[in-house]
């Protein structure tokens, strides 16, 4: 079995392949290249009306990359709708190394000094690969996702890969595309420049993004 290294992960993602473990306790990794891929088109992102109202009140302190390892740890914890997770120790270490290289990022929702929601993913060129999210407070993961999309849009990203399509993501405009279309989008995106840290003011970033949605809806 190949050792999971940041370099191996970068080559895999650039080729359209990603790893998962059967469980948090499993030692072996499985590699996936699904025939249909979940993507969230950045130019077709939809924020439900109720969530827009919530976002305008800024219910959480949203931070970027303030505690990547803790974000992964929370994503790896079992939840009522997800009794088994696929994030094992090897995945955690390899992605934390990617984060140290500036190739993986977290968006976190904090409340009263505790992280209550967030997500993390891998960034290559103008492609962002969403890995996992968690929520311990109402709408926390959804708000983290909106902040992520606002940042990707402002930073010039071309592709937000969600790996699989879920009902949770469908409400935001996510869809499935066949492998050959995904590969074409991926090739273009990883070769293009983008800036994840284009703007550090989360409130200004979100306000501008919500205003742009209002103008186009």
Backbone as CSV, one residue per row, in Angstrom:
resi,resn,N_x,N_y,N_z,CA_x,CA_y,CA_z,C_x,C_y,C_z
1,UNK,0.853,-1.197,0.000,0.000,0.000,0.000,0.884,1.240,0.000
2,UNK,0.632,2.181,-0.918,1.415,3.407,-0.994,1.141,4.285,0.225
3,UNK,2.200,4.929,0.720,2.053,5.858,1.833,1.347,7.107,1.324
4,UNK,0.362,7.561,2.071,-0.398,8.735,1.665,0.413,9.991,1.975
5,UNK,0.911,10.622,0.953,1.730,11.829,1.100,1.019,12.999,0.426
6,UNK,1.397,14.230,0.773,0.818,15.383,0.083,1.053,15.341,-1.424
7,UNK,2.235,14.888,-1.828,2.554,14.823,-3.254,1.641,13.837,-3.981
8,UNK,1.382,12.701,-3.349,0.472,11.724,-3.943,-0.934,12.288,-4.051
9,UNK,-1.383,12.986,-3.025,-2.715,13.585,-3.051,-2.836,14.626,-4.162
10,UNK,-1.823,15.443,-4.332,-1.867,16.469,-5.372,-1.972,15.834,-6.746
11,UNK,-1.185,14.782,-6.996,-1.263,14.094,-8.291,-2.636,13.451,-8.482
12,UNK,-3.165,12.868,-7.414,-4.467,12.208,-7.518,-5.571,13.211,-7.831
13,UNK,-5.623,14.303,-7.096,-6.673,15.296,-7.331,-6.570,15.908,-8.719
14,UNK,-5.345,16.163,-9.163,-5.160,16.726,-10.501,-5.628,15.762,-11.576
15,UNK,-5.647,14.455,-11.269,-6.124,13.456,-12.209,-7.566,13.041,-12.004
16,UNK,-8.255,13.666,-11.051,-9.673,13.379,-10.838,-9.959,12.254,-9.875
17,UNK,-8.973,11.863,-9.055,-9.131,10.736,-8.137,-8.977,11.238,-6.704
18,UNK,-9.741,10.660,-5.772,-9.638,11.056,-4.374,-9.757,9.832,-3.468
19,UNK,-9.150,9.877,-2.270,-9.168,8.721,-1.367,-10.221,8.837,-0.279
20,UNK,-10.656,7.692,0.211,-11.509,7.609,1.387,-11.177,6.310,2.109
21,UNK,-11.325,6.312,3.418,-11.179,5.074,4.184,-12.569,4.494,4.446
22,UNK,-12.627,3.186,4.671,-13.927,2.569,4.943,-14.506,3.048,6.263
23,UNK,-13.637,3.402,7.208,-14.073,3.938,8.495,-12.903,4.685,9.120
24,UNK,-13.177,5.398,10.204,-12.117,6.129,10.889,-11.061,5.199,11.466
25,UNK,-11.434,3.943,11.719,-10.498,2.985,12.307,-9.762,2.162,11.252
26,UNK,-10.183,2.234,9.993,-9.587,1.405,8.941,-8.181,1.885,8.596
27,UNK,-7.320,0.936,8.250,-5.954,1.271,7.842,-5.838,1.457,6.332
28,UNK,-6.629,0.711,5.571,-6.539,0.776,4.119,-7.356,1.932,3.561
29,UNK,-6.913,2.436,2.401,-7.616,3.504,1.708,-8.209,2.982,0.405
30,UNK,-9.338,3.539,0.028,-9.964,3.259,-1.253,-9.859,4.515,-2.112
31,UNK,-9.618,4.328,-3.399,-9.487,5.466,-4.318,-10.694,5.498,-5.247
32,UNK,-11.254,6.697,-5.435,-12.511,6.843,-6.173,-12.339,7.740,-7.397
33,UNK,-12.958,7.312,-8.472,-13.052,8.084,-9.715,-14.443,7.826,-10.272
34,UNK,-15.490,8.391,-9.640,-16.872,8.022,-9.976,-17.252,8.403,-11.405
35,UNK,-18.134,7.625,-12.019,-18.562,7.921,-13.390,-19.363,9.218,-13.479
36,UNK,-20.001,9.619,-12.390,-20.694,10.906,-12.322,-20.167,11.655,-11.106
37,UNK,-19.842,12.918,-11.312,-19.191,13.707,-10.266,-20.103,14.826,-9.795
38,UNK,-20.142,15.040,-8.490,-20.889,16.165,-7.949,-20.084,17.446,-8.057
39,UNK,-20.690,18.480,-8.609,-20.055,19.797,-8.692,-21.077,20.849,-8.280
40,UNK,-20.577,21.962,-7.794,-21.443,23.073,-7.423,-21.031,24.264,-8.289
41,UNK,-21.759,24.527,-9.376,-21.373,25.622,-10.274,-21.343,26.963,-9.548
42,UNK,-20.208,27.628,-9.602,-20.071,28.887,-8.876,-20.945,29.984,-9.474
43,UNK,-21.217,29.899,-10.771,-22.065,30.914,-11.390,-23.544,30.580,-11.285
44,UNK,-23.859,29.444,-10.654,-25.260,29.061,-10.471,-25.589,28.771,-9.027
45,UNK,-24.773,29.302,-8.115,-24.970,29.034,-6.692,-26.243,29.706,-6.196
46,UNK,-27.024,28.963,-5.442,-28.316,29.454,-4.933,-28.305,29.442,-3.408
47,UNK,-28.677,30.576,-2.815,-28.806,30.668,-1.364,-30.291,30.784,-1.033
48,UNK,-30.873,29.807,-0.343,-32.293,29.882,0.018,-32.620,31.174,0.765
49,UNK,-33.827,31.663,0.559,-34.212,32.970,1.107,-34.070,33.025,2.620
50,UNK,-34.501,31.974,3.314,-34.395,31.993,4.777,-32.941,32.097,5.222
51,UNK,-32.053,31.382,4.521,-30.639,31.416,4.889,-30.036,32.789,4.602
52,UNK,-30.492,33.444,3.551,-29.990,34.794,3.264,-30.292,35.736,4.433
53,UNK,-31.502,35.620,4.980,-31.860,36.476,6.116,-30.965,36.182,7.309
54,UNK,-30.701,34.909,7.553,-29.829,34.529,8.663,-28.421,35.066,8.451
55,UNK,-27.915,34.951,7.243,-26.553,35.388,6.941,-26.363,36.876,7.205
56,UNK,-27.386,37.666,6.938,-27.252,39.115,7.102,-27.118,39.522,8.567
57,UNK,-27.426,38.607,9.482,-27.258,38.884,10.915,-25.904,38.411,11.436
58,UNK,-25.106,37.776,10.593,-23.779,37.286,10.972,-23.819,36.560,12.321
59,UNK,-24.514,35.419,12.385,-24.686,34.734,13.669,-23.408,34.101,14.214
60,UNK,-22.388,33.926,13.352,-21.151,33.288,13.800,-19.948,34.151,13.458
61,UNK,-18.887,33.906,14.192,-17.592,34.467,13.843,-16.968,33.500,12.840
62,UNK,-16.926,33.895,11.577,-16.422,33.007,10.524,-14.938,33.260,10.322
63,UNK,-14.149,32.187,10.413,-12.703,32.288,10.280,-12.229,31.339,9.195
64,UNK,-11.096,31.660,8.635,-10.480,30.827,7.593,-9.121,30.342,8.082
65,UNK,-8.931,29.033,8.069,-7.637,28.417,8.395,-7.142,28.724,9.812
66,UNK,-8.035,29.015,10.735,-7.568,29.299,12.090,-7.266,28.022,12.869
67,UNK,-7.948,26.910,12.537,-7.651,25.627,13.182,-8.068,24.505,12.236
68,UNK,-7.215,24.252,11.269,-7.525,23.250,10.250,-7.649,21.856,10.859
69,UNK,-6.738,21.503,11.747,-6.754,20.159,12.330,-8.030,19.924,13.135
70,UNK,-8.457,20.917,13.893,-9.686,20.744,14.667,-10.895,20.610,13.741
71,UNK,-10.885,21.342,12.637,-11.976,21.209,11.670,-12.055,19.784,11.157
72,UNK,-10.908,19.213,10.803,-10.892,17.827,10.345,-11.357,16.873,11.433
73,UNK,-10.921,17.126,12.655,-11.310,16.247,13.763,-12.820,16.248,13.955
74,UNK,-13.446,17.411,13.881,-14.899,17.487,14.019,-15.595,16.792,12.849
75,UNK,-15.056,16.954,11.637,-15.653,16.296,10.472,-15.553,14.780,10.582
76,UNK,-14.532,14.310,11.296,-14.313,12.865,11.434,-15.171,12.236,12.518
77,UNK,-15.830,13.052,13.330,-16.652,12.509,14.410,-17.972,11.956,13.877
78,UNK,-18.444,10.856,14.429,-19.759,10.326,14.029,-20.867,11.336,14.348
79,UNK,-21.914,11.291,13.559,-23.078,12.148,13.760,-24.330,11.304,13.588
80,UNK,-25.493,11.782,14.065,-26.722,10.988,13.942,-27.015,10.533,12.517
81,UNK,-26.717,11.385,11.526,-26.979,11.024,10.136,-25.752,10.425,9.456
82,UNK,-24.669,10.234,10.244,-23.426,9.730,9.669,-22.670,8.955,10.742
83,UNK,-23.142,7.739,11.062,-22.523,6.977,12.147,-21.095,6.547,11.858
84,UNK,-20.739,6.414,10.576,-19.372,6.053,10.192,-18.784,7.153,9.319
85,UNK,-17.553,7.543,9.593,-16.894,8.514,8.738,-15.715,7.859,8.038
86,UNK,-15.212,8.501,7.010,-14.165,7.941,6.162,-12.806,8.596,6.416
87,UNK,-12.732,9.437,7.445,-11.493,10.178,7.720,-10.706,9.438,8.791
88,UNK,-9.644,8.746,8.385,-8.825,8.022,9.357,-7.566,8.825,9.699
89,UNK,-6.690,8.250,10.503,-5.504,8.971,10.971,-4.577,9.346,9.820
90,UNK,-4.398,8.445,8.848,-3.519,8.740,7.723,-4.045,9.906,6.895
91,UNK,-5.350,9.930,6.667,-5.948,11.036,5.921,-5.775,12.339,6.680
92,UNK,-6.016,12.318,7.972,-5.861,13.532,8.771,-4.450,14.090,8.662
93,UNK,-3.447,13.249,8.826,-2.066,13.721,8.792,-1.693,14.243,7.413
94,UNK,-2.084,13.538,6.366,-1.711,13.949,5.017,-2.358,15.282,4.640
95,UNK,-3.625,15.462,5.012,-4.299,16.708,4.657,-3.812,17.867,5.514
96,UNK,-3.420,17.600,6.747,-2.819,18.657,7.563,-1.483,19.093,6.967
97,UNK,-0.745,18.162,6.381,0.476,18.524,5.676,0.163,19.354,4.433
98,UNK,-0.891,18.984,3.717,-1.331,19.797,2.583,-1.675,21.215,3.027
99,UNK,-2.340,21.308,4.167,-2.693,22.623,4.701,-1.445,23.443,4.990
100,UNK,-0.432,22.823,5.577,0.821,23.525,5.876,1.501,24.016,4.591
101,UNK,1.245,23.330,3.487,1.800,23.724,2.186,0.943,24.771,1.487
102,UNK,-0.190,25.150,2.087,-1.098,26.102,1.461,-2.002,25.492,0.420
103,UNK,-2.143,24.149,0.429,-2.957,23.451,-0.572,-4.270,22.932,-0.008
104,UNK,-4.549,23.163,1.247,-5.823,22.761,1.853,-6.260,23.854,2.812
105,UNK,-7.560,24.065,2.896,-8.078,25.188,3.683,-9.338,24.779,4.446
106,UNK,-9.592,25.505,5.517,-10.817,25.309,6.292,-11.558,26.630,6.412
107,UNK,-12.880,26.528,6.425,-13.756,27.668,6.741,-14.529,27.257,7.980
108,UNK,-14.450,28.063,9.022,-14.939,27.662,10.345,-15.940,28.667,10.908
109,UNK,-16.963,28.158,11.570,-17.924,29.000,12.284,-17.687,28.838,13.787
110,UNK,-17.439,29.954,14.441,-17.163,29.959,15.879,-18.265,30.711,16.616
111,UNK,-18.550,30.247,17.844,-19.567,30.890,18.686,-19.172,30.704,20.141
112,UNK,-19.060,31.793,20.856,-18.679,31.752,22.276,-17.381,30.979,22.498
113,UNK,-16.422,31.196,21.607,-15.108,30.586,21.758,-14.995,29.147,21.334
114,UNK,-16.050,28.569,20.746,-16.020,27.171,20.317,-16.346,27.079,18.829
115,UNK,-15.705,26.129,18.150,-16.023,25.886,16.756,-17.309,25.069,16.688
116,UNK,-18.317,25.601,16.008,-19.627,24.945,15.972,-20.004,24.479,14.565
117,UNK,-19.150,24.703,13.612,-19.427,24.254,12.254,-18.258,24.599,11.356
118,UNK,-18.222,23.945,10.205,-17.151,24.259,9.278,-16.997,23.220,8.198
119,UNK,-16.002,23.435,7.380,-15.696,22.532,6.268,-14.223,22.672,5.928
120,UNK,-13.737,21.706,5.152,-12.364,21.818,4.657,-12.288,21.205,3.272
121,UNK,-11.231,21.541,2.546,-11.052,20.997,1.211,-9.671,21.300,0.681
122,UNK,-9.429,20.844,-0.523,-8.135,20.948,-1.188,-8.227,21.974,-2.309
123,UNK,-7.161,22.761,-2.465,-7.122,23.798,-3.483,-5.946,23.549,-4.428
124,UNK,-6.264,23.419,-5.719,-5.237,23.278,-6.757,-5.571,24.236,-7.886
125,UNK,-4.706,25.206,-8.140,-5.011,26.178,-9.170,-6.323,26.870,-8.879
126,UNK,-7.235,26.847,-9.847,-8.559,27.444,-9.666,-9.624,26.391,-9.411
127,UNK,-9.206,25.251,-8.860,-10.151,24.188,-8.489,-10.123,24.006,-6.978
128,UNK,-11.305,23.884,-6.395,-11.417,23.593,-4.965,-12.225,22.311,-4.818
129,UNK,-11.678,21.381,-4.036,-12.300,20.077,-3.845,-12.836,20.000,-2.414
130,UNK,-14.139,20.141,-2.253,-14.739,20.067,-0.934,-14.671,18.655,-0.390
131,UNK,-14.199,18.510,0.829,-13.997,17.187,1.407,-15.085,16.797,2.401
132,UNK,-15.300,17.607,3.415,-16.281,17.243,4.433,-16.700,18.504,5.182
133,UNK,-17.850,18.420,5.835,-18.341,19.529,6.652,-19.036,18.973,7.880
134,UNK,-19.190,19.814,8.888,-19.905,19.399,10.093,-20.667,20.587,10.647
135,UNK,-21.637,20.306,11.512,-22.442,21.366,12.117,-22.876,20.956,13.515
136,UNK,-22.612,21.817,14.466,-23.096,21.637,15.837,-24.064,22.735,16.247
137,UNK,-24.383,23.612,15.332,-25.344,24.692,15.577,-26.149,24.890,14.303
138,UNK,-27.360,25.354,14.440,-28.257,25.518,13.300,-27.605,26.348,12.202
139,UNK,-27.588,25.797,11.005,-27.107,26.467,9.790,-25.594,26.679,9.750
140,UNK,-24.842,26.163,10.705,-23.411,26.462,10.750,-22.676,25.953,9.508
141,UNK,-22.931,24.719,9.094,-22.232,24.203,7.917,-22.702,24.909,6.648
142,UNK,-23.975,25.259,6.590,-24.495,25.977,5.425,-23.847,27.352,5.305
143,UNK,-23.697,28.023,6.434,-23.074,29.348,6.418,-21.605,29.247,6.035
144,UNK,-20.924,28.217,6.511,-19.536,28.009,6.103,-19.445,27.801,4.595
145,UNK,-20.402,27.064,4.027,-20.403,26.822,2.589,-20.604,28.120,1.811
146,UNK,-21.528,28.958,2.250,-21.759,30.223,1.554,-20.501,31.098,1.606
147,UNK,-19.848,31.140,2.768,-18.607,31.904,2.872,-17.535,31.329,1.952
148,UNK,-17.481,30.001,1.844,-16.519,29.388,0.933,-16.784,29.824,-0.501
149,UNK,-18.031,29.723,-0.936,-18.362,30.081,-2.313,-18.093,31.561,-2.567
150,UNK,-18.383,32.415,-1.600,-18.069,33.840,-1.742,-16.578,34.042,-1.955
151,UNK,-15.772,33.332,-1.209,-14.314,33.444,-1.308,-13.812,32.894,-2.645
152,UNK,-14.335,31.742,-3.056,-13.910,31.168,-4.331,-14.288,32.078,-5.498
153,UNK,-15.476,32.647,-5.434,-15.931,33.546,-6.498,-15.037,34.776,-6.581
154,UNK,-14.760,35.377,-5.438,-13.912,36.567,-5.416,-12.481,36.243,-5.831
155,UNK,-12.038,35.030,-5.543,-10.661,34.648,-5.825,-10.415,34.112,-7.217
156,UNK,-11.447,34.053,-8.052,-11.263,33.635,-9.430,-11.263,32.141,-9.662
157,UNK,-11.870,31.371,-8.759,-11.940,29.920,-8.945,-12.933,29.567,-10.049
158,UNK,-12.684,28.427,-10.680,-13.525,27.971,-11.782,-14.325,26.721,-11.455
159,UNK,-13.886,25.948,-10.462,-14.513,24.651,-10.189,-14.616,24.415,-8.688
160,UNK,-15.814,24.049,-8.241,-16.026,23.577,-6.869,-16.543,22.151,-6.967
161,UNK,-15.663,21.207,-6.662,-15.952,19.780,-6.742,-16.521,19.322,-5.395
162,UNK,-17.707,18.721,-5.419,-18.313,18.210,-4.185,-18.220,16.682,-4.100
163,UNK,-17.544,16.064,-5.063,-17.345,14.618,-5.147,-18.651,13.887,-5.442
164,UNK,-19.576,13.901,-4.499,-20.868,13.245,-4.696,-21.992,14.278,-4.542
165,UNK,-23.120,13.979,-5.118,-24.286,14.848,-4.999,-25.132,14.399,-3.814
166,UNK,-25.465,15.330,-2.923,-26.325,15.032,-1.784,-27.525,15.975,-1.800
167,UNK,-28.551,15.596,-1.074,-29.734,16.453,-0.960,-29.367,17.776,-0.324
168,UNK,-28.459,17.729,0.657,-28.019,18.944,1.345,-27.410,19.927,0.350
169,UNK,-26.599,19.439,-0.585,-25.926,20.311,-1.540,-26.831,20.705,-2.701
170,UNK,-27.819,19.880,-2.991,-28.713,20.171,-4.116,-29.458,21.486,-3.925
171,UNK,-29.783,21.828,-2.681,-30.522,23.071,-2.437,-29.707,24.309,-2.799
172,UNK,-28.392,24.130,-2.943,-27.524,25.250,-3.310,-27.203,25.258,-4.802
173,UNK,-27.740,24.306,-5.544,-27.517,24.261,-6.983,-26.537,23.207,-7.444
174,UNK,-26.090,22.329,-6.547,-25.164,21.265,-6.931,-25.834,20.305,-7.910
175,UNK,-25.018,19.701,-8.778,-25.538,18.758,-9.761,-24.467,17.727,-10.077
176,UNK,-24.871,16.695,-10.806,-23.942,15.666,-11.259,-23.606,15.883,-12.728
177,UNK,-22.344,15.660,-13.074,-21.939,15.709,-14.468,-21.136,14.439,-14.771
178,UNK,-21.150,13.957,-16.011,-20.394,12.746,-16.346,-18.890,12.972,-16.253
179,UNK,-18.179,11.877,-16.090,-16.739,11.933,-15.860,-16.000,12.736,-16.936
180,UNK,-16.357,12.554,-18.210,-15.610,13.245,-19.263,-15.790,14.753,-19.189
181,UNK,-16.981,15.219,-18.802,-17.190,16.660,-18.649,-16.446,17.174,-17.428
182,UNK,-16.455,16.379,-16.366,-15.720,16.778,-15.168,-14.231,16.895,-15.464
183,UNK,-13.692,15.907,-16.170,-12.259,15.926,-16.482,-11.890,17.168,-17.298
184,UNK,-12.751,17.565,-18.224,-12.487,18.756,-19.034,-12.474,20.010,-18.162
185,UNK,-13.439,20.127,-17.255,-13.479,21.268,-16.348,-12.285,21.261,-15.411
186,UNK,-11.923,20.072,-14.930,-10.804,19.940,-14.008,-9.500,20.364,-14.666
187,UNK,-9.252,19.894,-15.872,-8.016,20.224,-16.581,-7.860,21.732,-16.743
188,UNK,-8.941,22.394,-17.090,-8.905,23.850,-17.263,-8.679,24.556,-15.932
189,UNK,-9.342,24.069,-14.892,-9.291,24.755,-13.600,-7.925,24.638,-12.928
190,UNK,-7.334,23.434,-12.912,-6.073,23.264,-12.192,-4.940,24.027,-12.863
191,UNK,-5.092,24.359,-14.139,-4.058,25.100,-14.861,-4.226,26.610,-14.737
192,UNK,-5.328,27.055,-14.130,-5.615,28.492,-14.042,-5.208,29.040,-12.670
193,UNK,-4.870,30.323,-12.593,-4.516,30.935,-11.305,-5.759,31.314,-10.510
194,UNK,-5.646,31.284,-9.194,-6.725,31.722,-8.298,-6.097,32.099,-6.962
195,UNK,-6.830,32.866,-6.177,-6.306,33.355,-4.896,-7.326,33.083,-3.803
196,UNK,-7.069,32.052,-2.983,-7.996,31.726,-1.908,-8.046,32.834,-0.860
197,UNK,-6.923,33.496,-0.629,-6.856,34.548,0.384,-6.979,35.932,-0.250
198,UNK,-7.930,36.047,-1.175,-8.100,37.298,-1.903,-8.567,38.433,-1.000
199,UNK,-9.289,38.083,0.064,-9.815,39.096,0.972,-9.992,38.487,2.347
200,UNK,-9.498,39.163,3.372,-9.546,38.594,4.716,-10.757,39.057,5.532
201,UNK,-11.438,40.093,5.080,-12.592,40.619,5.819,-13.824,39.794,5.448
202,UNK,-14.195,38.852,6.314,-15.292,37.945,5.990,-16.626,38.677,5.831
203,UNK,-16.856,39.684,6.633,-18.144,40.388,6.547,-18.259,41.147,5.228
204,UNK,-17.179,41.817,4.840,-17.200,42.551,3.572,-17.327,41.585,2.404
205,UNK,-16.628,40.472,2.495,-16.681,39.460,1.439,-18.098,38.935,1.271
206,UNK,-18.736,38.592,2.382,-20.083,38.042,2.316,-21.086,39.088,1.846
207,UNK,-20.978,40.299,2.343,-21.919,41.351,1.953,-21.863,41.603,0.455
208,UNK,-20.655,41.674,-0.096,-20.517,41.873,-1.539,-21.103,40.709,-2.312
209,UNK,-20.885,39.501,-1.801,-21.390,38.309,-2.488,-22.913,38.277,-2.471
210,UNK,-23.527,38.525,-1.333,-24.990,38.525,-1.247,-25.582,39.618,-2.128
211,UNK,-24.907,40.751,-2.216,-25.386,41.828,-3.085,-25.342,41.405,-4.546
212,UNK,-24.299,40.687,-4.927,-24.199,40.222,-6.314,-25.294,39.206,-6.624
213,UNK,-25.656,38.367,-5.644,-26.745,37.413,-5.858,-28.077,38.121,-6.035
214,UNK,-28.282,39.181,-5.271,-29.528,39.955,-5.371,-29.656,40.579,-6.759
215,UNK,-28.549,41.051,-7.296,-28.576,41.720,-8.590,-28.807,40.758,-9.749
216,UNK,-28.403,39.491,-9.557,-28.538,38.525,-10.645,-29.755,37.625,-10.519
217,UNK,-30.444,37.640,-9.374,-31.601,36.750,-9.166,-32.888,37.410,-9.629
